[in-house]
Amino acid sequence: MPDHELLAAVAAGDRSAFERLYERFEKRAFQYALSIVRDRFVAEEVLVDAMTSVWHGAARFGGQSQVSTWILGIARHKALDALRRKMRSSQDEPLEESGELVDPLDTPAQSAERSSTSDLARRALALLSADHQEIVRLAFFEELPYEDIATLLSIPVNTVKTRVHYAKQHLKRHLAELAPAETA
Amino acid sequence: MSHPVNLLPWYHNGTLPEAERAEVAAHLESCAECRAELESLGDVRRHVHAAFESDAVPSPAARRRVMENIARASTRTQAPAVTRPRPTARPNPFGEALRAFFDLKWAPAAATVLIVLQAGMLTWTMRANEPPQPGVETPPGGIASRGGEGLGVPTARLHVVFVATATEAEIRTLLSQVKGSIVGGPTAEGVYIVEVLASDRERAAAKAAMLRERSDLVQSAEPLAP
């Protein structure tokens, strides 16, 4: 069932449809939130808060964007709120790096395998600014249309295009610089 | 067209509007530089997916908490769920006062009372002009229609049997699609009376046919004989 049909069923109060929608978006919303707040505990709070809001607000979805854009937008809004609270309450504590997080559900072998296949890309991405990391995620991972990204980030479409262009150039350069060290 | 490098990421992910897609496609046919750039985007995408797909995943506890939130909200007639964030921020007296002002705990109860009163009045209005339906028991104070003939809205009634596995939400969604609502039943055989907006028998038959098309939810649907 397409996302928008699933969301319409959620708007009508169908809890089984909501469970399916949750399964479809929990990982994406959580990881997006984690990329902003860089704290697993806070990212889970954001996920719970955001998906509960999706249940309550499903009837207000106007269809102007993809459902994924709408849900990620809610997660982003909640994550930025959480980040502001976190920074106010612990100004002297450095933020955890999400890139260093290890999934506690992984076995050591799984973790090592995952690390070996993605380490280069993660390290290259970590060298990008936060803005570039975010827009790379939205354009190349979430694969959202440029208009949806502009709506999500509240920036002009032309800014989206140029920011993606420069972020991609930086990422390619970092990948090229890190690759020889990986193979040496 | 100059080199459309700023559009290539969306040409690559297939979300470019058709007019732009066609322009970029035409340009690519004659520009080796842009074709090379497009090819490199595949490599970028592969790396990005490798990195992000290996990110951490939420714990099962998050899912349990979300489902608990919506279950609580459902039992409170869709009142907003209270999902308190971890108390990391300092107390804010102004914020607390503002929240208390808008936190109208009596609002759901008042809304429920109003709905019950309205349903009762509509039922009373309808029954004044309505003969009893043999074989179908309408519970006292049961589900009210949107007014029916009593309020001058052209409606028709159908006998509908839903499949046993149809959920309440699925039935509600389906009935909203045919602009219908349950006004009576079920009988011992599981027959409901559904009132739909329809100005004549032909349209009532069409609505019944629409319901029968959803064989995953509807076992039978027939217009009531006039």
Interface residues (C-beta under 8 A of the other chain):
Chain A: A8 A9 A12 G13 D14 R15 S16 A17 F18 E19 Y22 E26 K27 F30 Q31 L34 S35 R40 F41 V42 A43 E44 E45 L47 V48 D49 M51 T52 W55 H56 A82 R85 K86 R88 S89 S90 S98 L101 V102 D103 P104 L105 R114 S115 T117 S118 L120 A121 R122 A124 L125 V136 R137 A139 F140 F141 E143 L144 P145 Y146 K161 T162 V164 H165 K168 L171 K172 L175
Chain B: V5 N6 L7 P9 W10 N13 G14 T15 L16 S40 L41 D43 V44 R45 H47 V48 H49 A50 A51 F52 E53 S54 D55 A56 V57 P58 S59 A61 A62 R63 R65 V66 M67 N69 I70 A71 A73 S74 Q78 P80 A81 T83 P85 R86 T88 A89 R90 T167 A169 E170 R172 T173 S176
